[in-house]
Structure formats: structure tokens, C-alpha cells
Amino acid sequence: MSLPTGWTLAASAFNLTPDVIRAERTAPDLAATLVEREIAAAIEIELGQMWRGFPDPPHDDAHSFRDRLAAAGGRVSIVGVSIDEFVGGRRRTDAERRAFLEPQLRAAAAVGATGARLPIGQAGSLLEGLVPLLEELDLVLFEEAQGHETPAARPEAYDRIAHLDTPHVRLLLDISMLMPALPVTYLDRLERGGIPTDLLRRLRDDWRDAATHDAVIGLLRSGQVPGPVHTLYMNLLVRFGRARASDLASVLPLLGAVHLKFWDLDDADHRISDPLRDVGAALAAAGFTGTLCSEWGGQDWLDDDPWEMTSRHLSLAAGALSDRHSSAFLPRASTQ
């Protein structure tokens, strides 16, 4: 299976968070193993998960990690960074926000990354002033949009990227925005948690219906979401989107990277592979080049092996993005 020229499949070290939490191996060691086990040659890392000293980790550690990946034929594609908006109970000033972010960008350059990633709109008024630093570091700042953060919902954030018109600030699209149906294992978890039958039916059969969204809000406002699944329930409002690839046509020229978000591997009705094919066709038509990174979000309710999940998802993605069907059906992932 061959992808279009300029497309690179990558894997996110975030997928390994369950192993990072177990702390039997260090986060850098786990991340490097994605390359050393030949799961992916390009990987994304989360800076806050990797080294002590965040937001300004030792550059010697970053250089050593870069060299270890290079020895195995790999590299860091994008580094996840963040802005801590508050300090001492007050909101940081713009100067303080930049001072918090700048060492993270320098660490991303030290590790040899192509770019760093922030949630769309978080940089805000800092964005234009960061461009000279990004040029100095030869780094791209990717603003990530996911879930419900469509161009229609966040026009000002997308417009800011377009108005800057620089290759050093680009859009990163998470395909959680393009979900035709909810993850089967997630729905099973909600059912076991006691979500009302009528709403479950809507969630299973009519996810993209606006009336389903209204029903989700209605149950939340009623205070009747069962406690054991309340946090998971909020994914319906934040992490799971219902847009279509055609809704993104106007912003495709801004795109520099893609997150191939997946939750489980139940693709019996193509609820995983259809969005991959749709976005793949749109990217090909737009002349996209960049990384397409496997990112597992289902660890919140699944205890499957992250290495196997990542490897199998990359195989499925390679088939779907090259417009070829996988050679074998993916069986349903286990649930907790």
C-alpha cells in the first residue's frame, strides 16, 4: 500500500500513556521504542510527558533523544506544547504566556521536530509575534482543531491563521471532527453506566442529527447523567464531532498535519475507515503534504494494549488512505 508523495504516517507517543503511568519505563524510552520496534518512523511526543523541568526541559536530554531516534531511522514530527493560563490564582499576562511557551518551542527545535502543536486559538494575540521566533527556529506552530471546533464554530481562529499567511503557522486537523458514528465500545460503556435507553438509541442510530445533540444537552442540564460515566459523557460535547469533510473545504489550504484520532478498532460498518477515506480524498485534491498521525483516544475507557492498538490502526489507516481495503477484517476491541 503506497500513500501519495509527501504523506507520512506517524504515531503519537500519547498512545502509550497507560504505560507511562505505570512508570516501569521512562516516557522517553517508551516513545523511542515506537521507532525501534518499527511501528512508525515519525512520532509525535507530548513535551509535558517526556522530561522533568517542563516547560524548559534540559536540551541535552532532547538532543540525546533525537540522536537515539536517528540511530533507529526515526525522528520527531511534532511536539505537543501548552500554555498554562493561570499562575498564583490569576491569569497570566501575554508576556508571561509567551515566556511560558518560548522554552517549549526551543525544546521542540532541540529534539529535531518539524513543529510544535497548540490547541487552536490558545496562542491568540501571541500568534503574530511568535512568527520571527518560529522562523529563527525553523519550526512550524500547528494549531489543532478537533471535535466540535469546525470552521463554522471557530471562524476567528481559522481566520487568524489565514491572515498571517506564513508557512510557520499552519492548521492541524483532528479527524474526531468527522465522526459518522460513535465508537461501539464507548456506547457499550455508556449503556453499562446507566444512560437512558432512548438517548442511547439516538446516539447509536442518529449521531449526526441535531436533535441528538439537543437530547445530550437536555440530559446534562437535568442533572441525571450517572456519576460513574459523567466524565466520559462530556466527550459528546467536546471530543466527538459530527461534521463532514465537505465542511472543511475552505480551510484545507491552511492544513499542515492531520491527527488520525481513533477510539477503538470496531470498523465492521466502516465508521473508522470511511472518515479516513473521505479526508484522504479531500487532502489529495488539495495537494496536502505532511504527517498523518495515529492518536488513540479510547484509553479513557479501554485497557487494550497500546502497542497493538497503534500498530493495527496504522495498518488500517494505510489501507484506507491509499484507497485499498484491509486484507482482513478488524475484530472488535475488548472492553473493560
N, C-alpha and C positions, 0 to 999 in steps of 0.2 A: 504494500500500500504506500503510495507516494503522495505527499502533500504539495500544494503549489509552492513554487520557488519563493523563498523569503519567509515561509511559515515555519516556526519552530515549536514543537511540543515541549512543554516544560512540566515540572511537578513542584507543588508547594510543600515546603517543609512544615507548614502549618498542619498538614495532614497527619503528621507524626505527634501531634500534641499529647495524645494519651500516653505515648512512650516517654515524652519529655516530662510529663507529670510524674511518671513512675521513677524517674531520676536514676535508673540503673546505668544509663549512659548519658553523657553530656549532650546538650542540644546541638552544638557544632558537629559532634561525632555522628549523631543520628542524621543530621542534614547531609553531611558528606557521603553517608552510606547510600543515599538515593542515587548518587552518581556512581559510586564504587560497585554497587550491585547492578548497574546498567539499567536502572528503572528510567532514568532520564539524564540527559547530558546537561540540560539547563535547569536550574532550580530557583525558586523564589524562597526568600527567608524573611522572617519577622525579626527586626533588629532587637526589639524588647525581649525576645525569647532566647536570643543567642548568647550574649555575653554580659557579664557584670559591668557596671559603670554606665548603664543607659541613663541619659541619652547620648553619652560620649564615651563609648567603649574604647579600650586600647586598640590603636591601629595595628600594633604588632600582631594581635590576635586575628584581626581582619586579614592582614597580609598572609599569615600562616594558613588561614582557611582558604583564601584564594589560591595559594600555591598547592594545597592538598587537592583541591578540585581540579586544577590544571593538570596535575600529575596523573589524574584518572580520566583525563579527557573531558572535563566538565567546567562549568562556570556558573556564576550567579547572574540571573537575568534581572530581577527586580527585588528591591529590599522594601519591605513594609515598614513605614515610619509613622510617627504620630505627633500630634501637638497636645500636650496636657494643658487644657484651657484654664485651669484654676491653680492657684498657689496660695496657701495660707487663708483659705476661705474667700478669696477674691479672684475675679477674672484677670488673667494676665494681660498686660498691655501688648500692643503689636510688637514693640521692641523685645519684650520678654518672650513672646511667642516665637519670634524669629531666632532669638538666642537659644531657645529650646530645640528648634528644628535644625539649625545650621550644622551642629556637630553630627547629627544623624545623616545629613546629606554628605558630609565629608567622610563618614564611616562607610556609606554606600559606595563612594568612589574608591575608597581604600580596598574594599573587598572585590573590586573589579566589576561592579554591577553596571548594567546599561542604564538603569533608572531607579528611582525611589517612588513609593506609592503612598498617597494620602486619600482619605475619603473625599469625594467630590464636594467642593465648596468649603472645605475646612480651612484651607490656606487663606481664602477670602482676600482681604485687602493686601495681604503679603505677596500675592502671586506675582504681580508685575515686578516688584523689587527683587524677587528671587532670580529673575532671568539672568542677570550678569553672573551670579554665583553658579548657576547651572551651566552656563557657557564655560566658565572657568574650569569647572569640574568635569566637563564633557558628559553631563548627566541629564537625563530626561525626568521631569516630575510628572508622574502619571496620576491623574485624578480619577478615582474609581467610582463608578456608578453601579448600583446593584438594586435588586428587589424592586421597590416602587419608585426608584429615583429616575424616572423616564425624562426625556427632554420636555415633555408637557408639564411634568410636576416640578422640575427644577430649571426653568429656562434661563434664569440669570447665571447659574453656574456654568452651563454649557456655553452661553454667550461669552462669558469671560475668557474661556479657552479659545474660542474662535477669534475674538477681538485681539488677543495677544499675537496670534498668527506666528508662532515660533515653534520649531521642531523640538524645543526643550520643554514644552508643556503640552501634554497630549492626554487624550481620554483613554481610560481603561474600562472596558465593558465587562460586567459580570453577567453571564447568561442566566443567572437566577431571575433576571428581569423578564425572561421569555419562557415561563413555565406553562405548558398547556394543561398540566395536571399536577397535583401534589404528589409527593413521594408516598408510595404504598406503605412503607414501614412507618412513616410519620402518621399517616391516617390510622394505622393499627394502634399506634401508641396513644393517640387521642381517644380512640374508642375504648381502650382499656382504662384510660384515665377518667372516663365518665362524661365525655362531651355528648350533648343531646343527640338522639338518633336523627332528627330532622336536619340539624345542621351538618352532621356527618354525611348525610346523603347529598346535601348541596356541595359540600367540599369534595366528595368523591366524583360527582357527576357534572357539576356546573361551576368549576373553579373560576372560570373567566367571566361568569355572569355578574354584572354589577349588583344584582340582588343578593348574591352570596356575600359580597363584601359588606353590604348593609347588615346582613344577618350576623356576620362576625363581630362587627361593631356593637350590634344590639346585645349580644350575649355578654360581651365585655362590660358594657355600661350597666347591665343588670346585676353585676357582681356575682354571677353564677358560674363563672369558669372555675372548675375544680382546682383546688390548690396544687395538687401534685403535677398538673400539666400547665399551670398558668404561664410559666416562663416559656415553655415550648409553644404555647398558643400564640404568644406575641410574634412568632415568626410569620404568622399570617398577615400581620400588619407591617412588617419591616423587611424580612429576608426573602419572602416568596412573592415574585412579581407575576403579572398576567398580561404583559404586553406581547406584541408580535414583532417579528423582525422588521416589518414594513414601517412600524412606528419609529424606527431608529434611522431611517434613510437619510434624514437631514444632517445627522451628526457623524455618519460613517467617515467622512473625510478627516475628522479630528482624531480618529482611532489609532492608537499605537500598540495596544495589547488587549488580550482577552483573558478573562478567567472562565474556565470551563467548570463552573460550580456543579457539583453533583452531591446527592444526599444519600442515596442507596444505589443498588445496581439492578433494580427490577425494571427491565425495559421490555417486558412482554408486549406492551401496546405502544412501544416506541416513544414513551413520554420523556426518555432521556435522549435518544438519538435523533428524534425529529427536530428539536431546537438546535442541535449541533449541525444538522444538515441545512436548516434554514439560515443560521448565522454564517455557516461556511459559504453558502451561495452568495449571501449579501457581501461578505468580505472579499470574495473572489471578484465580484462585479466592481467593487470599489478599489481594487488594486492594493489591498491591505498587505503589509509586511510587518512581522513582529512575532511575539511569543503568544502561545495559547496554552494556558497553564491549568493543569488539573488541580482542583481545590475541593477537598472533601468537607462538607458542612454537616454531615449526618452523625458525627461523633457525639453530638449532644444527646442522642437517644440510641445509638447503636454501639456495640462493643466489638465490632468486627476488626480483623487485623488491618491496620492502616497500610502496611506494605502491599498486601494482596489487593486491597481496595484500590489503591493508587495504580498499581500495575494493570489491573483488569480494566479500570476506567480509561487509562491511556490507550489500551488496545481498542476498546470500543470507540473512543474518540477518533483515533487514527482511521478506522474504517468509515465512520460517519462523515468525517471531514473530507475524505478522499472520495466520497460518494460511492462507497462499496460497503456491502453488508458484512457484518462479522461472520466468521466461519462457523461460529457456534453461538447458540442462544445463551445469554447470561442468566443463570438461575437466580432466584430471589435471595437477597441478602438476609442473613439471620437477624432476629430482633432480640432485644434484651429479655 
